[in-house]
Structure formats: structure tokens, C-alpha cells
């Protein structure tokens, strides 16, 4: 449960820090870099956590990230390396 709380807090902080100015494609690439083929599951989990916490804006943002990640992973596109 402590791990879930930390993940939830991290997702909320992300939305607080980036808000509506979030660069969805860049975040999607970052999520893919971190989680690889599991990235869609992770992005969807963040969206669900924020929805459960009552954070509609955060949920909407992470759903956009999820959709971008899902498309990139399904198309076999990997995030570019910096």
C-alpha cells in the first residue's frame, strides 16, 4: 500500500508541475523509455489513480498520455534516445 501511495503522489505531482502545458508526446516517449512494452499499462494505471483520487484534470492528462503511448507501442515505435 505504501508503494501505491508513492506512485499516486508522483502522478499527482506530475500534473501539478506540468498542468495543461504538458508536452504529451515527450512524456509518452519518457514513459516508453522507462517501462518499454509495459508503458501502456503503467500510463493507464496513473490515469486510474488520479481518477480515484478525484483529480479529473490529472486523469484527463494521463489518458492523453496513455493513448499516445499505446499508439507508439502498437506501432513498434521506440522513443528516441537523447
N, C-alpha and C positions, 0 to 999 in steps of 0.2 A: 504494500500500500504506500509506503514511503516513496518508492520509485515512481509510482503513478503520480503522486503529488508533485514530485520534482519535474516530471515531464509536463504535467499540466501547467505548472508555474512557468516553465520555459516557453510553452506555447503562448501563454498569456503575455509574457514579457515581449515576445516577438511581435505580437500585434500592437502592444503599447509602443514599442520602439519604432516600428515601421509604419503602422497605421495604413491609411489609404494610399500612401506613396510607395507601397511595396512594389518592387520590381519582380513580378510573378515569374517571368522566365528565368531570371537569375536565381531566385530562391528555388525554383523547381530543379535547376541544374545542381544547386548545392545539396538538395535533398537526395538526388540521384547519386552524387559523389559520395555521400555519407552512407546511404543504405542500399545502393545498387538495385537489383531486381526487386527488392522488398520495399522500395521507395513509395509505391502507391499505397501499400498497406500502412506505412508509417504516416504519410500525409493525411490519409483518411482518418487515422486514429487521432491526430492532432485536431482535426475538424470536429470530430465527435466529442473530444474532451472539452473543447471550448463551447460547443452547443450545450453539453451537460452542465457547464458552469454558468450558463445564461449569457454568454458573450456572443451575441448574434453577429457582430461585425467580424470578430475573430473567426467564427465558424465560416462565414461567407468568404473571407480571405483564404482560409485553408482549403476550402472546397475548390476555389480557383487554382490554387497551387496543386491540389490533388488531380484535377482534370489535366493540367499541363504535364505533370509528372506521368500520369497514366498514358497519355498520348506518346510522350517521348519514349517510355519504356516499351510500349507495344510496338512502336516503330523501330525499336532497336537502336535508338539514338542515344549515345552516351554523352554525358556532359563534357565539354571541352576542358582540357587540363590547362591550368593557369601557368 
